[in-house]
Structure formats: C-alpha cells, structure tokens
C-alpha cells in the first residue's frame, strides 16, 4: 500500500458525489480501492434534510471491514442543511487505499449527502 507523494502528485482531479442516504449503513460512492496508488482528500461533506422532521445522520470510514465514526446520529433539522466537514474550517479528511465512506440516516430518503473531494495520484 503506497500512498502518493502529494507534493509531487501526477494528477489532482476534483469530484463530487451526490448521494440519497438510506436507513441502513451503506457506501456513498467515495471509495479508494486497495493498491490504487491514490489518495482521496475530502474537502466538504454537506447533509441536507428534505423531510418535515429532524433526522439523524451517521457517517463512517470503513477500513479493513471496520467502521470508524466521523459523525454519530448528528441531528439535521427539518428542511435544513449542515456541514459535517469543511476544509475551509481547517478540516478535511484523507481516505487511504482501501478506505470507503459510509452513511446512514434515521429515516430512509430524508437526507441527501454531497461530498466534494480531490482524487490525488
């Protein structure tokens, strides 16, 4: 497992994933395959609640079959959005090879997730 030297990257490609969160913990489409020789740098994660009530969101990184929590049942008010992670606030998150981002909502189809990231190789 070799992460790229991000100072001397060959390629940096900006991407976004738009994901309707389900009521079961599921992959959101931000996956860094094992032996990819890449790094995924997540810059922003926004959760938007389009329902008429407050709904909790859980966000994890899965590494080696084990989930580690980024956010656990964070309440998102009705008809509102919250920023779960922002590079602007000094945050950001690196997904190493073999890592995947997973999400779960307290109510199916209530929350949309927007993940903005850079694929660095």
PyMOL commands that set and color helices and strands:
alter all, ss='L'
color gray80, all
select helices_A, chain A and resi 6-8+87-89
alter helices_A, ss='H'
color red, helices_A
select strands_A, chain A and resi 12-20+26-31+39-49+55-63+66-76+80-86+93-95+100-105+111-120
alter strands_A, ss='S'
color yellow, strands_A
deselect
rebuild
show_as cartoon
